[in-house]
């Protein structure tokens, strides 16, 4: 029976059936670790944490449908879990919604 280190060595160095093994994937690991840093650099919010996806799962959903302007400023944010944006994308809306724990989804074309 093979030891775990031998199995790992085989996975890294001996690809099967034409596959390239996982060694190239390990080379990508540093780039994957940099993604949060790069995302924070492009974040329009004052707090870069607000550019991260909302991870909490509500028991039920309350949607608001935004069609533009700044009407979202008068929403009851204590009730809303998701804002569907049908107007022009507003980064201020996204930052504010995330600060209240609400997701923002965009319409597709």
NUDO-359882 format. One line per field, with one value per atom (N, C-alpha, C): residue number from 1; residue in one letter; chain; atom name; x, y, z. Coordinates in nm, 2 decimals, padded with zeros to 4 digits, always signed. Each point is the difference from the previous one (the first is absolute). Example, Ala and Ser with C-alpha at 12.3 -4.5 7.8 and 13.67 -1.06 7.14 Angstrom:
<recs>
dofi: (1 | 1 | 1 | 2 | 2 | 2)
tike: (a | a | a | s | s | s)
kolnu: (A | A | A | A | A | A)
guke: (N | CA | C | N | CA | C)
X: (+01.32 | -00.09 | +00.09 | -00.04 | +00.09 | -00.08)
Y: (-00.57 | +00.12 | +00.12 | +00.11 | +00.11 | +00.11)
Z: (+00.78 | +00.00 | +00.00 | -00.07 | +00.00 | +00.08)
</recs>
This chain:
<recs>
dofi: (1 | 1 | 1 | 2 | 2 | 2 | 3 | 3 | 3 | 4 | 4 | 4 | 5 | 5 | 5 | 6 | 6 | 6 | 7 | 7 | 7 | 8 | 8 | 8 | 9 | 9 | 9 | 10 | 10 | 10 | 11 | 11 | 11 | 12 | 12 | 12 | 13 | 13 | 13 | 14 | 14 | 14 | 15 | 15 | 15 | 16 | 16 | 16 | 17 | 17 | 17 | 18 | 18 | 18 | 19 | 19 | 19 | 20 | 20 | 20 | 21 | 21 | 21 | 22 | 22 | 22 | 23 | 23 | 23 | 24 | 24 | 24 | 25 | 25 | 25 | 26 | 26 | 26 | 27 | 27 | 27 | 28 | 28 | 28 | 29 | 29 | 29 | 30 | 30 | 30 | 31 | 31 | 31 | 32 | 32 | 32 | 33 | 33 | 33 | 34 | 34 | 34 | 35 | 35 | 35 | 36 | 36 | 36 | 37 | 37 | 37 | 38 | 38 | 38 | 39 | 39 | 39 | 40 | 40 | 40 | 41 | 41 | 41 | 42 | 42 | 42 | 43 | 43 | 43 | 44 | 44 | 44 | 45 | 45 | 45 | 46 | 46 | 46 | 47 | 47 | 47 | 48 | 48 | 48 | 49 | 49 | 49 | 50 | 50 | 50 | 51 | 51 | 51 | 52 | 52 | 52 | 53 | 53 | 53 | 54 | 54 | 54 | 55 | 55 | 55 | 56 | 56 | 56 | 57 | 57 | 57 | 58 | 58 | 58 | 59 | 59 | 59 | 60 | 60 | 60 | 61 | 61 | 61 | 62 | 62 | 62 | 63 | 63 | 63 | 64 | 64 | 64 | 65 | 65 | 65 | 66 | 66 | 66 | 67 | 67 | 67 | 68 | 68 | 68 | 69 | 69 | 69 | 70 | 70 | 70 | 71 | 71 | 71 | 72 | 72 | 72 | 73 | 73 | 73 | 74 | 74 | 74 | 75 | 75 | 75 | 76 | 76 | 76 | 77 | 77 | 77 | 78 | 78 | 78 | 79 | 79 | 79 | 80 | 80 | 80 | 81 | 81 | 81 | 82 | 82 | 82 | 83 | 83 | 83 | 84 | 84 | 84 | 85 | 85 | 85 | 86 | 86 | 86 | 87 | 87 | 87 | 88 | 88 | 88 | 89 | 89 | 89 | 90 | 90 | 90 | 91 | 91 | 91 | 92 | 92 | 92 | 93 | 93 | 93 | 94 | 94 | 94 | 95 | 95 | 95 | 96 | 96 | 96 | 97 | 97 | 97 | 98 | 98 | 98 | 99 | 99 | 99 | 100 | 100 | 100 | 101 | 101 | 101 | 102 | 102 | 102 | 103 | 103 | 103 | 104 | 104 | 104 | 105 | 105 | 105 | 106 | 106 | 106 | 107 | 107 | 107 | 108 | 108 | 108 | 109 | 109 | 109)
tike: (x | x | x | x | x | x | x | x | x | x | x | x | x | x | x | x | x | x | x | x | x | x | x | x | x | x | x | x | x | x | x | x | x | x | x | x | x | x | x | x | x | x | x | x | x | x | x | x | x | x | x | x | x | x | x | x | x | x | x | x | x | x | x | x | x | x | x | x | x | x | x | x | x | x | x | x | x | x | x | x | x | x | x | x | x | x | x | x | x | x | x | x | x | x | x | x | x | x | x | x | x | x | x | x | x | x | x | x | x | x | x | x | x | x | x | x | x | x | x | x | x | x | x | x | x | x | x | x | x | x | x | x | x | x | x | x | x | x | x | x | x | x | x | x | x | x | x | x | x | x | x | x | x | x | x | x | x | x | x | x | x | x | x | x | x | x | x | x | x | x | x | x | x | x | x | x | x | x | x | x | x | x | x | x | x | x | x | x | x | x | x | x | x | x | x | x | x | x | x | x | x | x | x | x | x | x | x | x | x | x | x | x | x | x | x | x | x | x | x | x | x | x | x | x | x | x | x | x | x | x | x | x | x | x | x | x | x | x | x | x | x | x | x | x | x | x | x | x | x | x | x | x | x | x | x | x | x | x | x | x | x | x | x | x | x | x | x | x | x | x | x | x | x | x | x | x | x | x | x | x | x | x | x | x | x | x | x | x | x | x | x | x | x | x | x | x | x | x | x | x | x | x | x | x | x | x | x | x | x | x | x | x | x | x | x | x | x | x | x | x | x | x | x | x | x | x | x)
kolnu: (A | A | A | A | A | A | A | A | A | A | A | A | A | A | A | A | A | A | A | A | A | A | A | A | A | A | A | A | A | A | A | A | A | A | A | A | A | A | A | A | A | A | A | A | A | A | A | A | A | A | A | A | A | A | A | A | A | A | A | A | A | A | A | A | A | A | A | A | A | A | A | A | A | A | A | A | A | A | A | A | A | A | A | A | A | A | A | A | A | A | A | A | A | A | A | A | A | A | A | A | A | A | A | A | A | A | A | A | A | A | A | A | A | A | A | A | A | A | A | A | A | A | A | A | A | A | A | A | A | A | A | A | A | A | A | A | A | A | A | A | A | A | A | A | A | A | A | A | A | A | A | A | A | A | A | A | A | A | A | A | A | A | A | A | A | A | A | A | A | A | A | A | A | A | A | A | A | A | A | A | A | A | A | A | A | A | A | A | A | A | A | A | A | A | A | A | A | A | A | A | A | A | A | A | A | A | A | A | A | A | A | A | A | A | A | A | A | A | A | A | A | A | A | A | A | A | A | A | A | A | A | A | A | A | A | A | A | A | A | A | A | A | A | A | A | A | A | A | A | A | A | A | A | A | A | A | A | A | A | A | A | A | A | A | A | A | A | A | A | A | A | A | A | A | A | A | A | A | A | A | A | A | A | A | A | A | A | A | A | A | A | A | A | A | A | A | A | A | A | A | A | A | A | A | A | A | A | A | A | A | A | A | A | A | A | A | A | A | A | A | A | A | A | A | A | A | A)
guke: (N | CA | C | N | CA | C | N | CA | C | N | CA | C | N | CA | C | N | CA | C | N | CA | C | N | CA | C | N | CA | C | N | CA | C | N | CA | C | N | CA | C | N | CA | C | N | CA | C | N | CA | C | N | CA | C | N | CA | C | N | CA | C | N | CA | C | N | CA | C | N | CA | C | N | CA | C | N | CA | C | N | CA | C | N | CA | C | N | CA | C | N | CA | C | N | CA | C | N | CA | C | N | CA | C | N | CA | C | N | CA | C | N | CA | C | N | CA | C | N | CA | C | N | CA | C | N | CA | C | N | CA | C | N | CA | C | N | CA | C | N | CA | C | N | CA | C | N | CA | C | N | CA | C | N | CA | C | N | CA | C | N | CA | C | N | CA | C | N | CA | C | N | CA | C | N | CA | C | N | CA | C | N | CA | C | N | CA | C | N | CA | C | N | CA | C | N | CA | C | N | CA | C | N | CA | C | N | CA | C | N | CA | C | N | CA | C | N | CA | C | N | CA | C | N | CA | C | N | CA | C | N | CA | C | N | CA | C | N | CA | C | N | CA | C | N | CA | C | N | CA | C | N | CA | C | N | CA | C | N | CA | C | N | CA | C | N | CA | C | N | CA | C | N | CA | C | N | CA | C | N | CA | C | N | CA | C | N | CA | C | N | CA | C | N | CA | C | N | CA | C | N | CA | C | N | CA | C | N | CA | C | N | CA | C | N | CA | C | N | CA | C | N | CA | C | N | CA | C | N | CA | C | N | CA | C | N | CA | C | N | CA | C | N | CA | C | N | CA | C | N | CA | C | N | CA | C | N | CA | C | N | CA | C | N | CA | C | N | CA | C | N | CA | C | N | CA | C | N | CA | C)
X: (+00.08 | -00.08 | +00.09 | -00.04 | +00.08 | -00.02 | +00.10 | -00.01 | -00.06 | -00.06 | -00.06 | +00.09 | +00.13 | +00.09 | +00.04 | +00.00 | +00.03 | -00.12 | -00.12 | -00.12 | +00.00 | +00.03 | +00.01 | +00.11 | +00.11 | +00.11 | -00.04 | -00.08 | -00.04 | -00.10 | -00.09 | -00.10 | +00.07 | +00.10 | +00.07 | +00.09 | +00.06 | +00.10 | -00.04 | -00.10 | -00.03 | -00.15 | -00.02 | -00.14 | -00.05 | -00.13 | -00.06 | -00.08 | -00.01 | -00.08 | +00.00 | +00.12 | +00.01 | -00.02 | -00.05 | -00.02 | +00.13 | +00.00 | +00.13 | +00.03 | -00.08 | +00.03 | -00.04 | +00.02 | -00.04 | +00.12 | +00.12 | +00.12 | -00.03 | -00.05 | -00.03 | -00.10 | -00.09 | -00.10 | +00.07 | +00.10 | +00.07 | +00.07 | +00.04 | +00.07 | -00.10 | -00.13 | -00.10 | -00.04 | +00.03 | -00.04 | +00.04 | +00.12 | +00.03 | -00.09 | -00.03 | -00.09 | -00.14 | -00.05 | -00.13 | +00.00 | +00.11 | +00.01 | +00.00 | +00.04 | +00.01 | -00.13 | -00.10 | -00.13 | -00.07 | -00.01 | -00.06 | +00.07 | +00.13 | +00.08 | -00.03 | +00.00 | -00.03 | -00.14 | -00.10 | -00.14 | -00.01 | +00.07 | -00.01 | +00.06 | +00.10 | +00.06 | -00.10 | -00.10 | -00.10 | -00.13 | -00.01 | -00.12 | -00.04 | -00.13 | -00.04 | -00.04 | -00.02 | -00.05 | +00.12 | -00.04 | +00.10 | +00.07 | -00.09 | +00.05 | +00.01 | +00.11 | +00.02 | -00.08 | -00.03 | -00.08 | -00.14 | -00.05 | -00.13 | +00.00 | +00.11 | +00.00 | +00.00 | +00.01 | -00.01 | -00.14 | -00.03 | -00.13 | -00.07 | -00.13 | -00.07 | -00.02 | +00.04 | +00.01 | -00.12 | -00.06 | -00.11 | -00.12 | -00.07 | -00.12 | -00.12 | -00.09 | -00.12 | -00.10 | -00.09 | -00.10 | -00.10 | -00.02 | -00.09 | +00.05 | -00.03 | +00.05 | -00.10 | +00.04 | -00.07 | +00.07 | -00.05 | +00.06 | -00.05 | +00.09 | -00.03 | +00.05 | -00.08 | +00.04 | +00.03 | +00.12 | +00.05 | +00.01 | -00.06 | +00.00 | +00.08 | +00.07 | +00.09 | -00.03 | +00.07 | -00.01 | +00.06 | -00.04 | +00.05 | -00.12 | -00.10 | -00.12 | +00.04 | +00.11 | +00.04 | +00.03 | +00.03 | +00.03 | -00.12 | -00.12 | -00.12 | -00.05 | +00.07 | -00.05 | +00.01 | -00.08 | +00.00 | +00.11 | +00.12 | +00.11 | +00.00 | -00.09 | -00.01 | -00.07 | -00.07 | -00.08 | +00.06 | +00.08 | +00.05 | +00.12 | -00.01 | +00.11 | +00.07 | -00.07 | +00.07 | -00.06 | +00.08 | -00.04 | +00.03 | -00.10 | +00.02 | +00.01 | +00.11 | +00.02 | -00.03 | -00.10 | -00.04 | +00.04 | +00.04 | +00.05 | +00.15 | +00.06 | +00.15 | +00.06 | +00.11 | +00.08 | +00.04 | -00.02 | +00.04 | +00.08 | +00.13 | +00.09 | -00.03 | -00.06 | -00.04 | -00.11 | -00.09 | -00.11 | +00.06 | +00.09 | +00.06 | +00.07 | +00.08 | +00.07 | -00.10 | -00.11 | -00.09 | -00.08 | -00.05 | -00.07 | +00.08 | +00.13 | +00.09 | +00.02 | +00.00 | +00.02 | -00.12 | -00.12 | -00.12 | -00.02 | +00.09 | -00.01 | -00.09 | -00.02 | -00.09 | +00.09 | -00.04 | +00.06 | -00.04 | +00.08 | -00.04 | +00.02 | -00.10 | +00.00 | -00.03 | +00.06 | -00.02 | -00.08 | -00.07 | -00.08 | +00.10 | -00.04 | +00.07 | -00.06 | +00.08 | -00.05 | -00.04)
Y: (-00.12 | +00.12 | +00.12 | +00.10 | +00.12 | +00.10 | +00.07 | +00.10 | +00.12 | +00.09 | +00.12 | +00.09 | +00.01 | +00.09 | -00.06 | -00.13 | -00.06 | +00.03 | -00.01 | +00.03 | +00.14 | +00.09 | +00.14 | +00.03 | -00.06 | +00.01 | -00.04 | -00.12 | -00.05 | +00.10 | +00.05 | +00.10 | +00.12 | +00.05 | +00.12 | -00.03 | -00.11 | -00.02 | -00.10 | -00.08 | -00.11 | +00.01 | +00.09 | +00.01 | -00.12 | -00.03 | -00.12 | +00.04 | -00.09 | +00.01 | +00.14 | +00.05 | +00.13 | +00.12 | -00.01 | +00.11 | +00.06 | +00.13 | +00.06 | -00.01 | -00.06 | -00.01 | +00.13 | +00.00 | +00.12 | +00.10 | -00.04 | +00.09 | +00.14 | +00.01 | +00.14 | +00.07 | -00.07 | +00.07 | +00.06 | -00.07 | +00.05 | +00.13 | +00.01 | +00.13 | +00.11 | -00.03 | +00.11 | +00.04 | -00.08 | +00.03 | +00.14 | +00.05 | +00.13 | +00.11 | -00.02 | +00.09 | +00.00 | -00.11 | -00.01 | +00.07 | -00.01 | +00.06 | +00.15 | +00.05 | +00.15 | +00.06 | -00.08 | +00.05 | +00.09 | -00.03 | +00.10 | +00.13 | +00.00 | +00.12 | +00.09 | -00.07 | +00.07 | +00.05 | -00.07 | +00.04 | +00.13 | +00.00 | +00.11 | +00.13 | -00.02 | +00.12 | +00.06 | -00.07 | +00.05 | +00.03 | -00.01 | +00.01 | +00.15 | +00.04 | +00.14 | +00.04 | -00.10 | +00.03 | +00.05 | +00.08 | +00.05 | -00.11 | -00.11 | -00.11 | -00.12 | -00.05 | -00.11 | -00.12 | -00.03 | -00.11 | +00.00 | +00.12 | +00.01 | -00.05 | -00.02 | -00.05 | -00.15 | -00.06 | -00.15 | -00.05 | -00.12 | -00.05 | -00.01 | +00.02 | -00.03 | -00.15 | -00.05 | -00.14 | -00.05 | +00.09 | -00.05 | -00.04 | -00.10 | -00.06 | +00.03 | +00.09 | +00.04 | -00.12 | +00.00 | -00.10 | +00.02 | +00.12 | +00.03 | +00.12 | +00.02 | +00.11 | +00.11 | +00.13 | +00.11 | +00.08 | +00.01 | +00.06 | +00.14 | +00.09 | +00.14 | +00.01 | +00.06 | +00.02 | +00.14 | +00.03 | +00.14 | +00.03 | +00.11 | +00.04 | +00.12 | +00.05 | +00.11 | +00.11 | +00.12 | +00.11 | -00.03 | +00.06 | -00.02 | -00.04 | -00.06 | -00.04 | -00.11 | -00.07 | -00.10 | +00.05 | +00.13 | +00.06 | +00.01 | -00.02 | +00.00 | -00.14 | -00.10 | -00.14 | -00.03 | -00.10 | -00.05 | -00.11 | +00.04 | -00.09 | -00.11 | +00.02 | -00.10 | -00.13 | +00.02 | -00.11 | -00.07 | +00.08 | -00.04 | -00.10 | -00.11 | -00.10 | +00.01 | +00.04 | +00.01 | +00.11 | +00.08 | +00.10 | -00.04 | -00.01 | -00.03 | +00.14 | +00.03 | +00.12 | -00.01 | +00.09 | +00.00 | +00.13 | +00.10 | +00.12 | -00.01 | +00.12 | +00.00 | -00.04 | -00.08 | -00.04 | +00.11 | +00.00 | +00.10 | -00.06 | +00.03 | -00.06 | +00.05 | +00.12 | +00.04 | -00.08 | -00.04 | -00.09 | -00.14 | -00.05 | -00.13 | +00.01 | +00.10 | +00.02 | +00.01 | +00.08 | +00.02 | -00.12 | -00.07 | -00.13 | -00.10 | -00.01 | -00.10 | +00.04 | +00.13 | +00.05 | -00.04 | -00.02 | -00.04 | -00.15 | -00.08 | -00.14 | -00.05 | +00.09 | -00.04 | -00.02 | -00.10 | -00.03 | +00.10 | +00.01 | +00.08 | -00.09 | -00.02 | -00.08 | +00.10 | -00.03 | +00.08 | -00.07 | +00.07 | -00.06 | -00.04 | -00.10 | -00.04 | +00.06 | +00.00 | +00.06 | -00.12)
Z: (+00.00 | +00.00 | +00.00 | -00.07 | -00.02 | +00.12 | +00.04 | +00.10 | -00.05 | +00.08 | -00.04 | -00.08 | +00.05 | -00.07 | -00.14 | -00.02 | -00.13 | -00.09 | +00.05 | -00.08 | -00.05 | +00.10 | -00.04 | -00.10 | +00.01 | -00.10 | -00.13 | -00.01 | -00.13 | -00.06 | +00.08 | -00.05 | -00.06 | +00.07 | -00.05 | -00.12 | -00.01 | -00.10 | -00.11 | +00.02 | -00.10 | -00.04 | -00.09 | -00.05 | -00.07 | +00.01 | -00.06 | -00.12 | -00.09 | -00.12 | -00.07 | -00.02 | -00.08 | +00.09 | +00.12 | +00.08 | +00.05 | +00.03 | +00.03 | +00.15 | +00.08 | +00.15 | +00.06 | +00.13 | +00.08 | +00.02 | -00.04 | +00.02 | -00.06 | -00.13 | -00.05 | +00.08 | +00.06 | +00.09 | +00.12 | +00.05 | +00.12 | -00.03 | -00.13 | -00.04 | +00.00 | -00.02 | +00.00 | +00.14 | +00.10 | +00.13 | +00.05 | -00.02 | +00.04 | -00.06 | -00.13 | -00.07 | +00.06 | +00.04 | +00.06 | +00.14 | +00.07 | +00.13 | -00.02 | -00.11 | -00.02 | -00.05 | -00.04 | -00.05 | +00.10 | +00.13 | +00.09 | +00.01 | -00.01 | +00.00 | -00.12 | -00.12 | -00.12 | +00.00 | +00.05 | +00.00 | +00.09 | +00.11 | +00.10 | -00.07 | -00.09 | -00.07 | -00.09 | -00.05 | -00.09 | +00.06 | +00.13 | +00.08 | +00.00 | -00.04 | +00.01 | +00.14 | +00.09 | +00.14 | +00.09 | +00.10 | +00.09 | +00.08 | +00.03 | +00.07 | -00.10 | -00.04 | -00.10 | +00.03 | +00.13 | +00.04 | -00.06 | -00.03 | -00.06 | -00.15 | -00.06 | -00.13 | -00.01 | +00.12 | +00.01 | -00.02 | -00.05 | -00.01 | +00.14 | +00.00 | +00.13 | +00.02 | +00.11 | +00.02 | +00.09 | +00.07 | +00.09 | -00.08 | +00.04 | -00.06 | +00.08 | -00.05 | +00.07 | +00.00 | +00.10 | +00.01 | -00.12 | -00.04 | -00.11 | -00.07 | -00.12 | -00.09 | -00.01 | +00.01 | -00.03 | -00.11 | -00.12 | -00.11 | -00.02 | -00.04 | -00.04 | -00.14 | -00.09 | -00.14 | -00.03 | -00.03 | -00.02 | -00.15 | -00.04 | -00.14 | -00.02 | +00.09 | -00.02 | +00.10 | -00.03 | +00.09 | +00.14 | +00.10 | +00.13 | +00.10 | -00.06 | +00.08 | +00.11 | -00.03 | +00.10 | +00.13 | +00.01 | +00.13 | +00.10 | -00.06 | +00.09 | +00.02 | -00.04 | +00.02 | +00.15 | +00.04 | +00.14 | +00.01 | +00.02 | +00.00 | +00.11 | +00.10 | +00.10 | -00.05 | -00.12 | -00.05 | -00.12 | -00.08 | -00.13 | +00.01 | -00.07 | -00.01 | -00.13 | -00.11 | -00.13 | -00.08 | -00.07 | -00.09 | -00.14 | -00.09 | -00.14 | -00.07 | -00.07 | -00.06 | -00.15 | -00.04 | -00.14 | -00.07 | +00.08 | -00.06 | -00.02 | -00.01 | -00.01 | +00.13 | -00.01 | +00.12 | +00.08 | +00.13 | +00.09 | +00.11 | +00.00 | +00.10 | +00.14 | +00.01 | +00.14 | +00.05 | -00.08 | +00.04 | +00.04 | -00.07 | +00.03 | +00.14 | +00.02 | +00.13 | +00.12 | -00.03 | +00.11 | +00.03 | -00.11 | +00.02 | +00.08 | -00.04 | +00.07 | +00.14 | +00.03 | +00.14 | +00.08 | -00.06 | +00.07 | -00.01 | -00.06 | -00.01 | -00.12 | -00.09 | -00.12 | -00.12 | -00.08 | -00.13 | -00.10 | -00.11 | -00.11 | -00.13 | -00.08 | -00.12 | -00.12 | -00.11 | -00.12 | -00.10 | -00.08 | -00.11 | -00.11 | -00.08 | -00.11 | -00.13 | -00.10 | -00.13 | -00.09)
</recs>
